Amino acid sequence: MEENTGVYEGLFILDANAFAKDHDGLEREVNGLIESAGGQIEVSRLWEERRLAYPVKGHRKGAYWITYFRLPTSKLTGLTHDCEIQDNILRQLFIRLPGALVEPILEHARSGGVVRAVPVSESSDDSRDEDTEDSEEVVEEVGV
């Protein structure tokens, strides 16, 4: 790989119907796109299936697939383009991981742990303004 290689988190929203019919085929499709762009897969797995907040390309449900991979930075634009022309990939997002966080994040991803935010029950204290931004959430790790 090129010297300027980054470690990326890729989040793909996949067509839930196609995913239900051919889970392995869609996994190969996503991983194949990354590998054909010159990437090396570190972790690739289903995150969750859920209803979308709004229709995306006419779909109301999506399968969220998360992948961690190494890729030369110069190849990211080509990978993005390749994903955009795939029918089964509704949306994708790539984030370059900061160097100090790469190993802890990959270790957590390999463990298969899922983190979910659980809302804290409303207190009876009426003095809090609902419009404030300092709402609290409890985050717990749930094994998959």
Backbone hydrogen bonds in HBPLUS format (Angstrom, degrees):
<---DONOR---> <-ACCEPTOR-->    atom                        ^
c    i                          cat <-CA-CA->   ^        H-A-AA   ^      H-
h    n   atom  resd res      DA  || num        DHA   H-A  angle D-A-AA Bond
n    s   type  num  typ     dist DA aas  dist angle  dist       angle   num
A0073-THR N   A0004-ASN O   3.00 MM  69  6.14 173.4  2.01 160.9 161.2     1
A0006-GLY N   A0071-LEU O   3.00 MM  65  5.63 164.9  2.02 149.3 144.3     2
A0071-LEU N   A0006-GLY O   2.97 MM  65  5.63 157.4  2.02 157.9 165.3     3
A0097-LEU N   A0007-VAL O   2.80 MM  90  5.73 168.8  1.81 162.0 165.9     4
A0008-TYR N   A0069-PHE O   2.75 MM  61  5.40 168.1  1.76 166.6 168.1     5
A0069-PHE N   A0008-TYR O   2.97 MM  61  5.40 155.7  2.03 146.5 154.4     6
A0009-GLU N   A0095-ILE O   2.81 MM  86  5.25 158.9  1.85 150.9 157.4     7
A0095-ILE N   A0009-GLU O   2.96 MM  86  5.25 155.9  2.01 145.6 153.5     8
A0010-GLY N   A0067-THR O   2.63 MM  57  4.99 172.1  1.64 162.7 164.9     9
A0067-THR N   A0010-GLY O   2.84 MM  57  4.99 155.6  1.90 148.8 155.9    10
A0011-LEU N   A0093-LEU O   2.88 MM  82  5.22 163.7  1.90 153.5 158.7    11
A0093-LEU N   A0011-LEU O   2.92 MM  82  5.22 138.1  2.09 141.2 153.4    12
A0012-PHE N   A0065-TRP O   2.81 MM  53  5.06 171.6  1.82 157.0 160.0    13
A0065-TRP N   A0012-PHE O   2.80 MM  53  5.06 167.3  1.81 155.2 159.0    14
A0013-ILE N   A0091-ARG O   2.88 MM  78  5.15 169.3  1.89 143.4 145.7    15
A0090-LEU N   A0013-ILE O   2.71 MM  77  5.43 145.8  1.82 158.2 169.8    16
A0091-ARG N   A0013-ILE O   3.40 MM  78  5.15 153.1  2.48 130.7 135.2    17
A0014-LEU N   A0063-ALA O   2.80 MM  49  4.95 173.1  1.81 142.2 144.7    18
A0063-ALA N   A0014-LEU O   2.97 MM  49  4.95 161.8  2.00 135.4 141.4    19
A0015-ASP N   A0088-ASN O   2.91 MM  73  5.13 152.8  1.98 143.3 148.2    20
A0019-PHE N   A0015-ASP O   2.91 MM   4  6.10 154.0  1.98 151.3 159.8    21
A0020-ALA N   A0016-ALA O   2.93 MM   4  6.07 153.7  2.00 142.8 148.9    22
A0021-LYS N   A0017-ASN O   3.15 MM   4  6.38 149.3  2.25 143.9 151.6    23
A0022-ASP N   A0018-ALA O   2.92 MM   4  6.05 151.9  2.00 149.1 156.4    24
A0026-LEU N   A0022-ASP O   3.07 MM   4  6.36 159.1  2.11 157.3 161.6    25
A0027-GLU N   A0023-HIS O   3.05 MM   4  6.31 154.6  2.11 149.2 156.9    26
A0028-ARG N   A0024-ASP O   2.95 MM   4  6.19 160.3  1.99 148.5 153.5    27
A0029-GLU N   A0025-GLY O   2.93 MM   4  6.15 147.4  2.04 139.6 149.2    28
A0030-VAL N   A0026-LEU O   2.96 MM   4  6.19 167.4  1.98 154.4 155.4    29
A0031-ASN N   A0027-GLU O   2.98 MM   4  6.12 173.4  1.98 156.4 157.9    30
A0032-GLY N   A0028-ARG O   2.72 MM   4  5.60 147.8  1.82 139.4 149.7    31
A0033-LEU N   A0029-GLU O   3.03 MM   4  6.22 149.8  2.12 144.5 151.0    32
A0034-ILE N   A0030-VAL O   3.27 MM   4  6.62 159.9  2.32 150.2 154.7    33
A0035-GLU N   A0031-ASN O   2.90 MM   4  6.13 166.9  1.92 153.4 157.4    34
A0036-SER N   A0032-GLY O   2.81 MM   4  5.85 156.6  1.86 146.7 153.2    35
A0037-ALA N   A0033-LEU O   3.17 MM   4  6.29 130.9  2.43 134.2 145.5    36
A0037-ALA N   A0034-ILE O   3.17 MM   3  5.22 135.2  2.38  96.1 108.5    37
A0039-GLY N   A0034-ILE O   2.89 MM   5  5.16 152.3  1.96 145.8 142.5    38
A0038-GLY N   A0035-GLU O   2.99 MM   3  5.10 156.8  2.04 104.5 111.5    39
A0040-GLN N   A0070-ARG O   2.81 MM  30  5.09 149.6  1.90 142.8 152.4    40
A0070-ARG N   A0040-GLN O   2.88 MM  30  5.09 160.5  1.92 143.3 147.8    41
A0042-GLU N   A0068-TYR O   2.77 MM  26  5.38 164.0  1.80 153.5 152.1    42
A0043-VAL N   A0068-TYR O   3.19 MM  25  5.09 158.9  2.24 133.1 137.3    43
A0068-TYR N   A0043-VAL O   2.72 MM  25  5.09 162.1  1.76 150.5 155.7    44
A0045-ARG N   A0066-ILE O   2.98 MM  21  5.68 166.4  2.00 162.8 166.4    45
A0066-ILE N   A0045-ARG O   2.93 MM  21  5.68 157.6  1.98 178.4 173.4    46
A0047-TRP N   A0064-TYR O   2.73 MM  17  5.38 166.3  1.75 160.6 160.5    47
A0048-GLU N   A0064-TYR O   3.38 MM  16  5.29 150.0  2.48 127.9 136.3    48
A0064-TYR N   A0048-GLU O   2.70 MM  16  5.29 164.3  1.73 167.9 167.0    49
A0050-ARG N   A0062-GLY O   2.99 MM  12  5.73 162.8  2.02 165.5 169.8    50
A0062-GLY N   A0050-ARG O   2.93 MM  12  5.73 163.4  1.96 164.3 168.7    51
A0052-LEU N   A0060-ARG O   2.74 MM   8  5.35 172.3  1.74 142.0 144.8    52
A0056-VAL N   A0059-HIS O   2.98 MM   3  5.19 154.6  2.05 142.3 146.7    53
A0059-HIS N   A0056-VAL O   2.93 MM   3  5.19 164.0  1.95 113.2 118.5    54
A0075-LYS N   A0072-PRO O   2.89 MM   3  5.56 161.3  1.92 123.3 129.4    55
A0076-LEU N   A0073-THR O   3.26 MM   3  5.62 167.7  2.28 114.0 117.7    56
A0079-LEU N   A0075-LYS O   3.10 MM   4  6.37 156.6  2.15 152.4 159.2    57
A0080-THR N   A0076-LEU O   2.93 MM   4  6.17 160.3  1.97 152.8 157.9    58
A0081-HIS N   A0077-THR O   3.05 MM   4  6.32 160.5  2.09 148.2 153.0    59
A0082-ASP N   A0078-GLY O   2.95 MM   4  6.19 162.1  1.98 149.2 154.1    60
A0083-CYS N   A0079-LEU O   2.97 MM   4  6.22 153.2  2.04 150.7 157.5    61
A0084-GLU N   A0080-THR O   3.04 MM   4  6.28 152.1  2.12 147.8 155.4    62
A0086-GLN N   A0083-CYS O   3.20 MM   3  5.41 165.6  2.23 110.0 114.2    63
A0101-LEU N   A0098-PRO O   2.93 MM   3  5.53 146.6  2.04 119.4 129.3    64
A0102-VAL N   A0099-GLY O   3.38 MM   3  5.44 158.7  2.43 103.6 109.5    65
A0105-ILE N   A0101-LEU O   3.04 MM   4  6.01 162.8  2.07 155.0 160.2    66
A0106-LEU N   A0102-VAL O   2.91 MM   4  6.08 164.5  1.93 157.9 162.8    67
A0107-GLU N   A0103-GLU O   2.88 MM   4  5.95 159.9  1.92 152.4 158.0    68
A0108-HIS N   A0104-PRO O   3.03 MM   4  6.20 158.9  2.07 143.8 149.2    69
A0109-ALA N   A0105-ILE O   2.90 MM   4  6.11 159.5  1.94 150.0 156.1    70
A0110-ARG N   A0106-LEU O   2.88 MM   4  6.04 153.8  1.94 148.6 155.3    71
A0111-SER N   A0107-GLU O   3.15 MM   4  6.35 139.7  2.32 139.4 149.5    72
A0111-SER N   A0108-HIS O   3.16 MM   3  5.17 127.2  2.46  94.1 107.7    73
A0112-GLY N   A0109-ALA O   3.20 MM   3  5.40 148.5  2.30 101.3 110.3    74
A0114-VAL N   A0142-VAL O   2.95 MM  28  5.27 160.9  1.98 149.5 155.3    75
A0142-VAL N   A0114-VAL O   2.80 MM  28  5.27 177.9  1.80 169.9 170.0    76
A0116-ARG N   A0140-GLU O   3.39 MM  24  6.13 167.3  2.41 168.4 165.7    77
A0140-GLU N   A0116-ARG O   3.44 MM  24  6.13 162.6  2.47 165.5 162.3    78
A0118-VAL N   A0138-VAL O   2.87 MM  20  5.41 171.1  1.88 169.5 172.0    79
A0138-VAL N   A0118-VAL O   3.22 MM  20  5.41 163.9  2.25 159.1 156.3    80
A0132-THR N   A0129-ASP O   3.24 MM   3  5.74 170.2  2.25 116.9 119.3    81
